[in-house]
Amino acid sequence: MKARLAWCMARPLILCLCTYAVAQDSPSADLKTAESSGFLKNSRLLVIQAEDLGMAHSIDRASFDALEKGWVTTAGILVPGPWFPEVLRWSRSHPNSDLGIRLDLNSDWSSYRWRPVSDAQKGSGLTDPGGYLSSSQVLVAQHASTTEVENELRAQIDMAKRAGMQITHLDHHMRVMMVTPALFQSYWKMGQEYGLPIVLPNQQVKQRGVPTQKPGVIKFGGIDVDLASLPIDRELEIMPGLAKQDWLSAYEKTLDALPPGVYLLSVHLGYNNDELQAMTWDHPNWGAEWRQNDLDVVSSPEFQKFLKDKGFILVSWRDLQKALPAQQPKSR
């Protein structure tokens, strides 16, 4: 089966934001981020983000290794994850690490679950009958109220901030915040309230939104989005249907075809051991072998040489923030 990379992994009800394979059109990205950060106009800037810190010890170990050795430039944390305390402990000894919150409304494994951080009441639209976060983005979109969603999102961000974590950005697990306009509006609201950039590729906004009369402002999901506030042009992620031996070449072919711009490469790292095998026993996609394959790629000398030879500039969210308009948290 032919391999594919996707701009995102969401399967939204309304916004429908995914585009598979590599775009071959001329670059649509605004390169102001690269220019104002001191990079040349023809640069290809790449953020490599390790996902799901806090989900499992094996994932944490692999991601910590990748952060410490420079294989990735940032990471996304699941605050409700059972191993979040381990991430917190690591962050205290690595205060300069680039860490974002993957806002999480879903616990997606059948035999490995976690619960909301907020004080969700019995019968909450966020949870299943066992009190765990729902495994379905669709069920959350259909049954969770805006108040329930925003209380949980704030609880996750506040827990990390109270613990002293320096958060660089907001992301979202399983792309749940793109499922409906209402969820997207809550996602956008969190970025505004906390003064943090969100993962929202501007190409998606341009493709799916409606231009307004204001230059550079597009109506998207009911929000007037200023493209100048979006540092990422496209997000890339490997998708199912790829043989292990083709993993590295799929990444290289996709990245090599990109025009100048700012890209987020989302990788899922982990060690294919007893813990991850038990956790993902019925879910090979994004499971134990998948995460080992991703780790093998980002840690390989071949991939690192490829990035260097092709002129990719590895950057973090802290680097990108230097090019963004000043954004202060808004009082709630």
C-alpha positions as CSV (number, residue, x, y, z in Angstrom):
1,M,0.0,0.0,0.0
2,K,1.4,3.4,-0.9
3,A,2.6,5.5,1.9
4,R,1.1,8.9,2.7
5,L,1.8,11.8,4.9
6,A,-1.0,14.1,6.0
7,W,-1.2,17.7,7.0
8,C,-3.2,16.7,10.0
9,M,-5.0,13.6,11.4
10,A,-8.4,15.1,12.2
11,R,-11.7,13.6,10.9
12,P,-13.9,16.6,11.5
13,L,-17.6,16.9,11.3
14,I,-17.7,20.3,9.8
15,L,-14.3,21.9,9.3
16,C,-12.8,19.0,7.4
17,L,-9.3,20.3,7.4
18,C,-7.1,17.4,6.1
19,T,-5.2,17.3,2.9
20,Y,-3.3,14.1,2.1
21,A,0.0,13.8,0.1
22,V,2.3,16.6,-0.7
23,A,1.1,19.8,-2.3
24,Q,2.9,20.5,-5.5
25,D,1.6,24.0,-6.0
26,S,3.6,27.2,-5.6
27,P,4.3,28.2,-1.9
28,S,1.3,30.0,-0.4
29,A,3.1,30.6,2.9
30,D,3.8,34.0,4.2
31,L,7.5,33.9,5.0
32,K,7.4,36.9,7.4
33,T,8.2,34.5,10.2
34,A,11.4,33.4,8.6
35,E,12.5,36.9,7.6
36,S,11.9,38.5,10.9
37,S,13.6,35.7,12.7
38,G,16.7,36.5,10.7
39,F,16.4,33.6,8.2
40,L,16.6,34.0,4.5
41,K,13.5,34.2,2.4
42,N,14.0,30.9,0.7
43,S,14.4,29.0,4.0
44,R,12.6,25.9,5.0
45,L,12.0,26.1,8.8
46,L,11.1,22.9,10.5
47,V,9.6,22.3,14.0
48,I,9.9,18.6,14.9
49,Q,7.4,17.9,17.7
50,A,7.3,14.8,19.8
51,E,3.7,14.0,20.8
52,D,2.0,12.6,23.8
53,L,4.4,13.2,26.7
54,G,2.8,11.9,29.8
55,M,0.9,9.1,28.1
56,A,3.3,6.3,29.0
57,H,6.8,5.9,30.5
58,S,8.1,4.4,27.3
59,I,6.9,7.4,25.4
60,D,8.4,9.8,27.9
61,R,11.8,8.1,27.9
62,A,12.0,8.2,24.1
63,S,10.9,11.8,23.9
64,F,13.2,12.9,26.6
65,D,16.1,11.3,24.7
66,A,15.0,13.0,21.5
67,L,14.8,16.4,23.2
68,E,18.1,16.2,25.0
69,K,19.9,15.0,21.8
70,G,18.3,17.6,19.5
71,W,16.4,15.0,17.4
72,V,13.2,17.0,18.0
73,T,12.9,20.7,18.9
74,T,9.7,20.6,21.0
75,A,7.2,18.3,22.6
76,G,3.4,18.2,23.3
77,I,2.2,17.1,26.8
78,L,-1.0,15.3,27.7
79,V,-1.7,16.7,31.2
80,P,-4.4,14.1,32.0
81,G,-1.9,11.3,31.0
82,P,-1.0,8.9,33.8
83,W,2.7,9.8,33.4
84,F,2.4,13.6,33.5
85,P,4.2,13.7,36.9
86,E,7.3,12.2,35.2
87,V,7.2,14.9,32.6
88,L,6.8,17.6,35.3
89,R,9.9,16.2,37.1
90,W,11.9,16.1,33.9
91,S,10.9,19.7,33.0
92,R,12.2,21.0,36.3
93,S,15.7,19.7,35.5
94,H,15.4,21.0,31.9
95,P,14.0,24.5,32.3
96,N,15.0,25.6,28.8
97,S,13.1,22.8,27.1
98,D,10.4,23.8,24.6
99,L,7.1,22.2,25.8
100,G,3.5,22.8,24.8
101,I,0.2,21.5,26.1
102,R,-1.7,19.0,23.8
103,L,-5.2,19.9,25.0
104,D,-6.9,16.6,25.5
105,L,-10.5,15.6,25.5
106,N,-10.0,11.9,24.5
107,S,-8.5,8.8,26.0
108,D,-8.1,6.7,22.9
109,W,-6.8,3.2,23.9
110,S,-9.2,0.4,24.8
111,S,-7.3,-0.9,27.8
112,Y,-5.3,2.1,28.9
113,R,-7.4,5.1,30.0
114,W,-7.3,8.4,31.8
115,R,-9.8,10.7,33.4
116,P,-10.5,14.5,33.1
117,V,-8.4,16.9,35.1
118,S,-11.4,19.1,35.9
119,D,-14.1,18.1,38.3
120,A,-16.3,16.6,35.7
121,Q,-19.7,15.6,37.0
122,K,-21.3,12.2,36.5
123,G,-22.9,12.1,33.1
124,S,-20.6,14.7,31.7
125,G,-20.4,14.9,27.9
126,L,-16.6,14.5,28.2
127,T,-16.7,11.1,29.7
128,D,-17.8,7.5,29.0
129,P,-19.8,5.4,31.5
130,G,-16.6,4.5,33.4
131,G,-15.7,8.1,34.0
132,Y,-12.8,8.1,31.6
133,L,-12.4,10.7,28.8
134,S,-14.3,9.5,25.8
135,S,-12.4,7.6,23.1
136,S,-14.4,9.3,20.4
137,Q,-14.0,12.9,19.2
138,V,-17.5,12.7,17.7
139,L,-19.1,11.8,21.0
140,V,-17.4,14.7,22.7
141,A,-18.5,17.1,19.9
142,Q,-22.1,15.9,20.2
143,H,-22.5,15.7,23.9
144,A,-20.0,17.9,25.8
145,S,-21.2,21.5,26.5
146,T,-18.9,24.5,25.9
147,T,-18.7,25.0,29.6
148,E,-17.5,21.4,30.2
149,V,-15.0,21.7,27.4
150,E,-13.5,25.0,28.4
151,N,-13.4,24.1,32.1
152,E,-11.3,21.0,31.2
153,L,-9.0,22.9,28.9
154,R,-8.3,25.5,31.5
155,A,-7.8,22.9,34.2
156,Q,-5.1,21.2,32.0
157,I,-3.3,24.5,31.3
158,D,-3.6,25.7,34.9
159,M,-2.3,22.4,36.3
160,A,0.9,22.7,34.2
161,K,1.4,26.4,35.0
162,R,0.8,26.0,38.7
163,A,3.5,23.3,38.7
164,G,5.9,25.9,37.3
165,M,6.1,24.6,33.7
166,Q,7.0,27.2,31.1
167,I,4.5,26.5,28.3
168,T,5.4,27.7,24.8
169,H,2.3,26.8,22.8
170,L,-1.0,25.0,22.7
171,D,-1.8,22.0,20.5
172,H,-4.6,19.4,20.7
173,H,-4.7,15.6,20.9
174,M,-6.4,13.7,18.1
175,R,-7.3,17.0,16.5
176,V,-10.5,17.1,18.5
177,M,-10.6,20.9,18.6
178,M,-11.1,21.0,14.8
179,V,-14.2,18.7,14.8
180,T,-16.8,21.5,15.0
181,P,-16.7,25.3,14.9
182,A,-17.8,25.4,18.6
183,L,-14.8,23.3,19.6
184,F,-12.4,25.4,17.4
185,Q,-13.7,28.6,19.0
186,S,-12.9,27.2,22.5
187,Y,-9.4,26.3,21.2
188,W,-8.9,29.7,19.9
189,K,-10.2,31.2,23.1
190,M,-7.6,29.4,25.2
191,G,-4.8,30.8,23.1
192,Q,-6.1,34.3,23.5
193,E,-6.8,33.9,27.3
194,Y,-3.3,32.5,28.0
195,G,-1.4,34.5,25.4
196,L,0.0,31.4,23.7
197,P,0.3,30.5,20.0
198,I,-1.8,27.6,18.9
199,V,-1.1,24.9,16.4
200,L,-3.2,26.0,13.4
201,P,-1.5,25.8,10.0
202,N,-2.3,29.0,8.0
203,Q,-2.7,27.0,4.8
204,Q,-5.7,25.2,6.3
205,V,-7.2,28.6,7.2
206,K,-6.6,29.9,3.7
207,Q,-8.1,26.8,2.1
208,R,-11.2,26.4,4.3
209,G,-11.8,30.0,5.5
210,V,-13.5,33.0,3.9
211,P,-11.6,36.2,3.3
212,T,-12.8,39.3,5.1
213,Q,-12.4,42.9,4.2
214,K,-9.4,43.2,6.5
215,P,-6.1,42.4,4.8
216,G,-4.7,39.1,6.0
217,V,-7.7,38.3,8.1
218,I,-9.8,35.2,7.2
219,K,-13.1,34.0,8.8
220,F,-12.5,30.4,9.9
221,G,-14.7,28.4,12.2
222,G,-16.6,31.5,13.2
223,I,-13.4,33.4,14.2
224,D,-11.7,36.3,12.4
225,V,-8.1,34.8,12.2
226,D,-5.2,37.1,11.5
227,L,-2.7,35.1,9.5
228,A,0.1,37.0,11.1
229,S,-0.6,35.2,14.4
230,L,-0.1,31.8,12.8
231,P,3.6,30.9,12.6
232,I,3.1,27.4,11.0
233,D,2.3,27.1,7.3
234,R,1.6,23.4,7.3
235,E,1.6,20.4,9.6
236,L,2.8,17.1,8.4
237,E,2.3,13.6,10.0
238,I,2.8,10.1,8.7
239,M,-0.4,8.2,8.1
240,P,-1.3,4.4,8.1
241,G,-0.4,2.3,5.2
242,L,3.4,2.4,5.3
243,A,5.8,-0.5,5.5
244,K,8.5,-0.3,8.2
245,Q,11.3,-0.4,5.7
246,D,9.8,2.6,3.8
247,W,9.4,4.8,6.9
248,L,12.6,6.9,6.4
249,S,12.2,7.3,2.7
250,A,8.6,8.5,3.1
251,Y,9.7,11.3,5.4
252,E,12.5,12.3,3.1
253,K,10.4,12.3,0.0
254,T,7.7,14.4,1.6
255,L,10.0,16.9,3.2
256,D,12.2,17.2,0.1
257,A,9.2,18.3,-2.0
258,L,8.3,21.2,0.3
259,P,8.7,24.8,-0.9
260,P,10.1,27.5,1.4
261,G,8.0,27.9,4.5
262,V,7.5,27.1,8.1
263,Y,6.5,23.5,8.9
264,L,5.5,21.4,11.9
265,L,6.5,17.7,11.7
266,S,4.5,15.7,14.2
267,V,6.2,12.5,15.4
268,H,5.1,9.9,17.9
269,L,8.1,8.4,19.7
270,G,8.3,5.4,22.0
271,Y,10.1,2.1,22.7
272,N,8.5,-1.0,21.4
273,N,8.5,-2.8,24.7
274,D,6.0,-4.7,27.0
275,E,4.4,-1.5,28.2
276,L,3.5,0.0,24.8
277,Q,2.6,-3.4,23.4
278,A,0.1,-4.0,26.2
279,M,-1.2,-0.5,26.0
280,T,-1.8,-0.6,22.2
281,W,-2.4,-4.3,21.7
282,D,-5.5,-3.8,19.4
283,H,-4.5,-0.5,17.8
284,P,-1.4,-0.8,15.5
285,N,-1.8,2.7,14.2
286,W,0.2,5.0,16.4
287,G,1.0,2.0,18.5
288,A,4.2,0.4,19.8
289,E,5.9,-0.5,16.5
290,W,4.8,2.8,15.0
291,R,6.4,4.8,17.7
292,Q,9.6,2.8,17.6
293,N,9.7,3.4,13.8
294,D,9.3,7.2,14.3
295,L,12.1,7.1,16.9
296,D,14.3,5.1,14.6
297,V,13.9,7.7,11.9
298,V,14.5,10.9,14.0
299,S,17.5,9.4,15.7
300,S,19.1,8.0,12.6
301,P,22.3,9.7,11.2
302,E,20.7,9.3,7.7
303,F,17.7,11.5,8.6
304,Q,19.9,14.1,10.3
305,K,22.2,14.2,7.4
306,F,19.2,14.5,5.0
307,L,17.9,17.6,6.9
308,K,21.3,19.2,6.9
309,D,22.0,18.5,3.2
310,K,18.6,19.8,2.2
311,G,19.1,23.0,4.2
312,F,16.3,22.6,6.7
313,I,16.6,24.9,9.7
314,L,15.4,23.3,12.9
315,V,13.5,25.7,15.1
316,S,11.4,25.6,18.3
317,W,8.2,27.4,19.2
318,R,10.4,29.9,21.2
319,D,12.2,30.7,18.0
320,L,8.9,31.3,16.2
321,Q,7.4,33.4,18.9
322,K,10.1,36.1,18.2
323,A,8.4,36.7,14.9
324,L,4.8,36.9,16.2
325,P,2.9,40.0,17.2
326,A,3.1,40.5,21.0
327,Q,0.3,38.6,22.6
328,Q,-0.7,39.2,26.2
329,P,-3.0,36.9,28.2
330,K,-6.6,38.3,28.4
331,S,-8.3,38.4,31.7
332,R,-11.1,35.9,32.2
